[in-house]
Amino acid sequence: MRNLVRWTLVAFALFSPALPTPARPVLSVPLNLAGLPRFGLAAAQVSFEQVMQELSSSDRGVRLRALRLLKDAAYPEAAVPLAALITFADDEVQLEAVAAELNIFLVDQVVTRKRVGLVVEVRKRIAADVAFSKGPLAVGARSVPIEVLTALRTAARDDNPRVAIEALYALGTLAAEPAGARRRALLAGLGPDLASMIGAANLAYRFAAIRVIGRVFERRAGDEPVDAVVGDAIVGALNDNDRGIRIAAMQALGAMRYERAIAALTEQFQYFGKGELAEAALDAIAHIAHPSSALILLPQLASKNDTFKTAAIEGLARIGDRTRRATIDSALRGESREQVLLAGTFAAVLLSDAPLEPLADALRRPKLADRARDYLIAVAPGRAAAFSRHAQDPDVQIRAGVADVLGLAGDPAALPIVEAMLRDRDPQIALAAERAVARLNALRPTT
């Protein structure tokens, strides 16, 4: 389970002592008397209420010190009050507020300041793009208030590019949490707004917008097809002059499974023929898995390129034509590349209900674990019962992987399995199970 909230912090502020109230936590802040070092001093007690009052102080320095204190504390009750400062007319205040919000909801909360040997103070920045790059599992089980997401959406259009990009990546990170009705409402409101950002002049901003769209609109069980306003905007980015933008656009189209992109992606693959852009295009085609793509995927079963052959197997498996199983098996004869063989196992599960064991076992192998998790997420809906044994596996990596898979797969039938995992002896697995339970409960119909 989540560790107890950390209230003993290192700060550069001088706060007056205040007695704690019974219902609120108390923050211990080292005194910083003039001319004296910050360490080795008695701590003053600062109540939560006092720090919250400092957030609205007319003194900029006081407000920033309160923000930094709350950022390290990561106290969930501060989320909504902090949201008001995300759009405040002060860039530094905005950036601190965005970082504070992120730290509340991250699984691995960041301690931004700590001492080493009572002499050196090590500082660590909370970077939204770093949190975003960790994927949807970076966020824990706490529900992100709509006020926070709305404020981040507004700040993503800030005049300061640094603030805008930081808010955009934070939005992409935290928008992965809502599920069910909350997710549907979120997507309906965000789509046109995010799509319009793709035309921005700032390269880093365009890149962030495309990545965020790919994450937020990544197809989940129960999602409606992505709105054409969003999908077509990403298709347009395939013509961007920047190579990184084009690859990000291909990845987003694959994640969204945007079928209207098939023709454009096929054209890109055929034009480049080889290299990173061709690989990204074929991978996107494989993820979208439209039946018409079989004609472009089948020839790649004979490819000597790992990425091409893997994508071909994955795509044919996702299309779901069971008659292709024999063709895939034939292409795998004499194959020794682990990535390709794992794709073959994925195809066997989807096309002929083969056992899950090889995919689950791959969770313990660092080079294959992420791919195996993605495959398991794809096969899990409708197969929840098959994960029961793996949820009790002696290997911690497999149990943790199963909890994450079942939470992300979006099949409420897996609830009994992950609820039992809440009692796991390993606290990290119990935390993963808590997150999975929250996700699956959000998908249950309300009465």
C-alpha positions in Angstrom: 0.0 0.0 0.0 1.0 3.6 -0.4 3.6 4.8 2.1 2.4 7.2 4.8 2.4 10.8 3.6 5.7 12.4 4.2 5.5 15.5 6.2 9.1 15.9 7.3 10.5 18.2 4.6 13.5 20.3 3.8 12.5 23.8 2.9 14.1 27.2 2.7 11.2 29.0 4.5 10.8 30.6 7.9 7.3 29.8 9.2 6.0 30.7 12.6 5.2 27.8 14.9 1.6 26.6 15.0 -0.1 24.0 16.9 -1.5 21.2 14.8 -5.2 20.6 14.5 -6.4 17.0 15.2 -7.8 16.4 11.7 -4.9 17.8 9.7 -1.2 16.8 9.2 1.6 18.9 10.5 4.6 19.9 8.4 8.0 20.0 10.1 10.1 22.8 8.6 13.7 23.6 9.7 14.2 27.1 10.9 16.6 29.2 8.9 17.8 31.8 11.3 20.0 34.6 9.9 23.6 33.6 9.6 23.0 30.0 10.7 23.1 26.8 8.6 19.8 25.2 7.7 20.7 21.8 9.1 21.1 20.8 12.8 18.3 23.1 14.0 15.1 22.4 15.8 12.0 22.2 13.5 9.0 24.5 13.7 5.6 22.9 13.4 3.5 24.3 10.5 -0.2 23.3 10.2 -1.8 22.3 6.9 -4.3 25.2 7.3 -1.4 27.7 7.8 0.3 26.6 4.6 -2.9 26.7 2.6 -3.4 30.3 3.8 0.1 31.1 2.5 -0.9 30.0 -1.0 -3.1 33.2 -1.3 -0.5 35.5 0.3 0.1 38.8 -1.5 3.8 38.2 -0.9 5.2 36.2 -3.8 8.0 34.7 -1.8 5.6 33.4 0.8 3.4 31.9 -1.8 6.3 30.1 -3.5 7.6 28.7 -0.2 4.2 27.3 0.6 3.9 25.8 -2.9 7.3 24.1 -2.5 6.3 22.8 0.9 3.1 21.3 -0.5 5.0 19.9 -3.5 7.2 17.8 -1.3 4.3 16.9 1.0 2.1 15.6 -1.9 -1.0 15.8 0.2 -4.2 15.0 -1.8 -6.4 17.6 -0.1 -4.2 20.3 -1.6 -5.0 19.2 -5.2 -8.0 21.4 -5.8 -6.6 24.5 -4.1 -3.4 24.1 -6.0 -5.3 24.0 -9.3 -6.1 27.7 -9.1 -2.4 28.5 -9.2 -1.7 26.6 -12.4 -3.3 29.5 -14.3 -1.8 32.2 -12.0 -0.2 35.2 -13.7 3.3 34.3 -12.6 5.3 31.7 -14.5 7.3 30.4 -11.6 4.2 30.0 -9.5 2.5 28.1 -12.4 5.5 25.7 -12.8 5.7 25.0 -9.1 1.9 24.4 -9.0 2.1 21.9 -12.0 4.9 20.1 -10.3 3.0 20.0 -7.0 -0.1 18.5 -8.7 2.0 15.8 -10.4 3.6 14.8 -7.2 0.3 14.2 -5.5 -0.8 11.6 -8.1 2.5 9.9 -9.1 3.1 6.4 -7.9 6.8 7.2 -7.1 6.5 10.5 -5.5 9.6 12.8 -5.7 11.4 14.3 -2.8 12.9 17.4 -4.4 15.4 18.2 -1.6 17.3 15.9 0.7 20.6 16.1 2.5 23.5 13.7 2.0 25.8 13.5 5.0 24.3 16.6 6.6 26.4 18.7 4.2 25.3 18.4 0.6 21.7 19.2 -0.3 20.6 17.2 -3.4 17.8 18.8 -5.5 15.6 16.9 -7.9 13.2 18.6 -10.3 9.7 17.2 -11.0 9.6 17.2 -14.8 6.3 16.6 -16.5 7.8 15.1 -19.7 9.7 12.6 -17.6 6.6 11.5 -15.7 4.7 11.3 -19.0 7.4 9.1 -20.6 6.9 6.5 -17.9 3.5 5.7 -19.3 0.0 5.3 -17.7 1.5 3.3 -14.8 3.2 6.4 -13.5 -0.1 7.5 -12.0 -1.5 5.8 -8.9 -5.0 5.0 -7.7 -6.1 8.5 -6.6 -8.8 10.1 -8.6 -7.7 13.3 -10.3 -10.2 16.1 -9.8 -11.7 17.7 -12.9 -10.5 21.1 -11.6 -6.9 19.9 -11.9 -7.4 18.6 -15.5 -9.3 21.8 -16.5 -6.5 24.0 -15.1 -3.8 22.1 -16.9 -5.8 22.3 -20.1 -6.0 26.1 -19.8 -2.3 26.4 -18.9 -1.4 24.3 -21.9 -2.2 27.5 -24.0 0.0 29.8 -21.8 2.0 32.5 -23.6 5.2 31.1 -22.0 6.2 28.0 -24.1 7.9 26.4 -21.1 4.7 26.7 -18.9 2.5 25.5 -21.8 4.6 22.4 -22.6 4.9 21.5 -18.9 1.2 21.8 -18.4 0.5 19.8 -21.6 2.7 16.9 -20.5 1.2 17.0 -17.0 -2.3 16.9 -18.6 -1.2 13.9 -20.7 0.1 12.1 -17.5 -2.9 12.7 -15.3 -5.5 12.3 -18.0 -4.6 8.6 -18.1 -6.3 8.1 -14.7 -10.0 8.7 -15.5 -12.0 5.7 -16.7 -15.6 4.9 -17.5 -18.0 7.9 -17.6 -15.3 10.3 -16.4 -13.1 9.3 -19.3 -15.9 9.7 -21.9 -16.6 13.2 -20.7 -12.9 14.1 -20.6 -12.3 12.9 -24.2 -15.4 14.7 -25.5 -14.1 18.0 -24.2 -10.4 17.6 -24.9 -10.4 16.4 -28.5 -10.9 19.6 -30.6 -8.7 21.6 -28.1 -5.7 19.3 -28.3 -6.1 18.8 -32.1 -5.8 22.6 -32.6 -2.5 22.6 -30.9 -0.9 20.5 -33.6 -0.7 23.5 -35.9 1.5 25.5 -33.4 4.7 27.1 -34.7 6.8 25.9 -31.7 8.3 22.5 -32.6 8.6 21.2 -29.0 4.9 22.2 -28.4 3.7 20.4 -31.6 5.7 17.3 -30.5 4.2 17.4 -27.0 0.6 17.9 -28.3 0.9 14.8 -30.7 2.4 12.6 -27.9 -0.3 13.7 -25.5 -3.1 13.0 -28.0 -1.7 9.5 -28.6 -1.7 8.8 -24.8 -5.0 10.3 -23.9 -6.9 8.9 -26.9 -5.2 5.5 -26.9 -7.9 3.0 -27.6 -9.3 1.3 -24.5 -12.0 -1.4 -24.2 -15.3 0.4 -24.5 -14.0 3.5 -26.2 -15.8 4.9 -29.2 -13.7 5.4 -32.4 -11.7 8.6 -32.1 -13.3 11.8 -33.4 -12.2 12.6 -37.0 -11.3 16.1 -35.9 -8.6 14.6 -33.7 -7.5 11.7 -36.0 -7.3 13.8 -39.1 -5.2 16.4 -37.4 -2.7 13.7 -36.5 -2.8 12.4 -40.1 -1.9 15.9 -41.3 1.2 15.8 -39.1 2.5 12.9 -41.2 3.6 15.7 -43.6 5.5 17.7 -41.0 9.1 18.6 -42.0 10.4 17.2 -38.7 11.2 13.5 -38.6 10.5 13.2 -34.9 7.0 14.8 -35.4 6.2 12.3 -38.1 7.2 9.3 -36.0 5.2 10.6 -33.1 2.2 11.0 -35.3 2.5 7.5 -36.6 2.8 6.2 -33.0 -0.3 8.2 -32.0 -2.3 6.9 -34.9 -1.5 3.3 -34.0 -2.3 3.9 -30.4 -5.7 5.4 -31.3 -6.3 2.7 -33.9 -7.5 5.4 -36.3 -8.7 3.5 -39.3 -9.0 6.6 -41.6 -5.2 6.8 -41.4 -4.6 3.4 -43.1 -4.1 4.8 -46.6 -1.7 7.5 -45.5 0.3 5.1 -43.4 0.5 2.6 -46.2 1.7 5.3 -48.5 4.4 6.3 -46.0 5.6 2.7 -45.6 5.8 2.1 -49.3 7.6 5.4 -50.0 10.3 4.9 -47.4 10.6 1.1 -47.7 13.2 0.8 -44.9 14.5 2.7 -41.9 12.8 4.2 -38.9 10.0 6.0 -40.7 9.0 2.8 -42.5 9.2 0.8 -39.3 7.0 3.3 -37.5 4.4 3.3 -40.3 4.2 -0.5 -40.4 3.9 -0.7 -36.6 1.0 1.8 -36.7 -0.7 -0.2 -39.4 -0.3 -3.4 -37.3 -1.8 -1.7 -34.3 -4.8 -0.3 -36.2 -5.3 -3.9 -37.6 -7.8 -3.1 -40.3 -8.6 -6.2 -42.4 -7.5 -4.4 -45.6 -4.0 -4.2 -44.2 -3.4 -8.0 -44.4 -2.2 -7.5 -48.0 0.7 -5.2 -46.8 1.4 -7.3 -43.7 1.6 -10.8 -45.2 4.7 -10.1 -47.4 6.6 -8.9 -44.3 6.4 -12.3 -42.6 9.4 -13.2 -44.7 11.3 -10.0 -43.8 14.8 -10.2 -42.2 14.0 -7.0 -40.4 12.9 -7.8 -36.8 10.5 -4.8 -36.6 8.8 -5.6 -39.9 8.3 -9.3 -39.2 7.2 -8.6 -35.6 4.7 -6.0 -36.8 3.4 -8.3 -39.5 2.7 -11.1 -37.0 1.1 -8.7 -34.5 -1.1 -7.0 -37.1 -2.4 -10.3 -38.5 -3.1 -11.5 -35.0 -5.1 -8.4 -34.1 -7.1 -8.6 -37.4 -8.3 -11.9 -35.9 -8.5 -14.1 -39.0 -7.9 -17.5 -37.6 -7.0 -19.0 -40.9 -3.8 -17.0 -40.8 -2.4 -19.1 -37.9 -0.9 -21.7 -40.2 0.8 -19.0 -42.3 2.3 -17.4 -39.2 3.5 -20.7 -37.9 5.2 -21.4 -41.2 7.0 -18.1 -41.1 8.3 -18.9 -37.6 10.0 -22.1 -38.6 13.7 -21.8 -37.9 13.2 -18.4 -36.2 15.5 -17.7 -33.2 14.9 -14.0 -32.5 13.1 -13.6 -29.2 11.1 -10.6 -30.1 9.7 -12.3 -33.2 9.0 -15.6 -31.3 7.1 -13.7 -28.6 4.9 -12.1 -31.3 4.2 -15.6 -32.5 3.1 -16.6 -29.0 0.8 -13.5 -29.0 -0.7 -14.6 -32.3 -1.3 -18.1 -31.0 -3.2 -16.8 -28.0 -5.4 -14.5 -30.1 -6.0 -16.9 -33.1 -6.2 -20.3 -31.4 -6.6 -19.6 -27.6 -3.1 -21.0 -26.8 -2.0 -20.9 -23.1 -0.9 -17.5 -21.6 2.1 -19.0 -19.9 4.8 -18.0 -22.3 3.6 -14.4 -22.3 3.4 -14.3 -18.5 6.8 -15.8 -18.2 8.3 -13.1 -20.4 7.3 -10.5 -17.7 10.4 -11.5 -15.8 12.7 -10.9 -18.7 13.9 -7.2 -18.9 14.2 -7.1 -22.7 10.8 -8.5 -23.3 8.8 -7.4 -20.3 7.2 -4.2 -21.8 6.2 -6.0 -25.0 4.8 -9.0 -23.0 2.8 -6.6 -20.9 1.3 -5.0 -24.0 0.4 -8.4 -25.5 -1.2 -9.5 -22.2 -3.3 -6.3 -22.1 -4.5 -7.0 -25.6 -5.5 -10.7 -24.9 -6.8 -10.2 -21.3 -10.4 -9.0 -22.1 -12.6 -12.1 -21.9 -9.8 -14.2 -20.5 -9.7 -12.9 -16.9 -9.9 -16.4 -15.3 -6.8 -17.5 -17.1 -4.8 -15.0 -15.0 -5.8 -16.4 -11.6 -2.8 -18.7 -11.4 -0.3 -16.0 -12.5 -1.7 -13.6 -9.9 -0.4 -16.0 -7.3 3.0 -16.7 -9.0 6.0 -16.8 -6.6 7.8 -14.4 -8.8 7.1 -10.8 -7.8 7.6 -9.5 -11.3 4.9 -11.7 -12.7 2.4 -10.8 -9.9 3.1 -7.1 -10.3 2.8 -7.4 -14.1 -0.5 -9.2 -13.8 -2.0 -6.6 -11.6 -1.0 -3.9 -14.0 -2.2 -5.8 -17.0 -5.6 -6.5 -15.6 -6.1 -2.9 -14.5 -5.2 -1.6 -18.0 -7.1 -4.2 -19.9 -10.4 -2.9 -18.7 -12.3 -6.1 -18.1 -14.4 -5.7 -14.9 -14.5 -9.6 -14.7 -10.9 -9.4 -13.4 -12.0 -7.5 -10.2 -12.1 -10.5 -7.9 -8.5 -11.4 -8.9 -7.0 -7.9 -8.3 -9.1 -7.4 -5.1 -7.4 -10.6 -3.7 -4.0 -9.1 -4.7 -4.7 -6.1 -2.4 -3.6 -8.5 0.4 -0.3 -9.4 -1.3 2.7 -9.5 1.1 4.6 -7.2 -1.2 3.5 -3.6 -0.8 4.3 -2.6 -4.4 2.1 -5.4 -5.7 -0.7 -4.3 -3.3 -0.3 -0.8 -4.6 -0.5 -2.0 -8.2 -3.6 -3.9 -7.2 -5.1 -0.9 -5.6 -4.6 1.1 -8.8 -6.2 -1.8 -10.9 -9.2 -2.0 -8.6 -9.8 1.7 -8.9 -9.6 1.5 -12.7 -12.0 -1.5 -13.0 -14.5 -0.2 -10.5 -14.8 3.0 -12.6 -15.9 0.8 -15.5 -18.8 -0.9 -13.6 -22.2 0.4 -14.6 -23.8 2.7 -12.1 -27.3 2.1 -10.8 
